[in-house]
């Protein structure tokens, strides 16, 4: 059976809901029936109600059924089928708002109060970007921030991502991203405009609904993870949610890359394409069209086409022949370390802070300077261990107590 259109799906679900409500079925069960039917339609299969119990069940589903043996057999069969569908998607099944509250270590009252006031639980401020413009961050208040971390750890962390998404996930980094594009004739770098703000609350609502969550749970999760109709830039959940929203985009572009012989990766809002065929750049209008269909747009000023005759840099790493750090960055670090060894610590810290845009460079502490230098050197070590080790030896020889 082919997947039905969104219009037919919505019509089917509305009729299904109406029939069950008219039959006097409890509201929470109506929500679960609707959510189960939606998952079955998304899978392209027929909706069988009541469903038969799956022959194979995940451990968490078996545990849930064991704890609810008091339910009648038809109810247990339905719950087994529903929970197993969610389990197969890598999600954690959550049956109702009380279950969600327990999952997030909140009382039901705390959960509803937090969701109702979530819009007012952010502190907005601006920070400068590299190009001199300002980026608005929305930092959640402590209780909301802790709840978002629980959503991230208990719900979102288990949902599988497309392998071509390189940012905001374990065992992936700017290094794994850059390795995909080493030694290519041409590298194309594209930047999605207003990445988090362009992901609206309705898309997040749709995401949680597609994972199989019932209406009230989906609404609460949307309220807890969005701000003023979009993903907030400073929320712990926003990076993971953006990756999940982009799964279809990643799937489409990686499939096109396989057919047209170019490599594709996405690190947050940075999209990189590379190929041994320089004519790959002729596909850019088509790529922009696909990205537009997925609800995103590129910054025209940030598009870069890098040929193998010049330096090719992907997420800060040079990829012409192997992943490496740009020579100028190494020279700059060496000069800083050399001057520090000569005893010019405070002058170097002041100069370093000014170059980084610190408002009051003279108040930049030596401990902050030391920590930042160590971080930069560890970054070099991750990309070029031999060079990083040399820099670290020079760093450790400096007396930062002065």
PyMOL commands that set and color helices and strands:
alter all, ss='L'
color gray80, all
select helices_A, chain A and resi 6-22+27-42+59-67+73-88+97-103+108-120+142-154+156-158+174-179+201-210+215-225+238-245+247-260+278-293+300-302+327-341+345-355+361-363+366-383+385-396
alter helices_A, ss='H'
color red, helices_A
select strands_A, chain A and resi 122-128+134-140+186-191+226-227+230-231+263-267+270-275+304-307+313-314+317-318
alter strands_A, ss='S'
color yellow, strands_A
deselect
rebuild
show_as cartoon
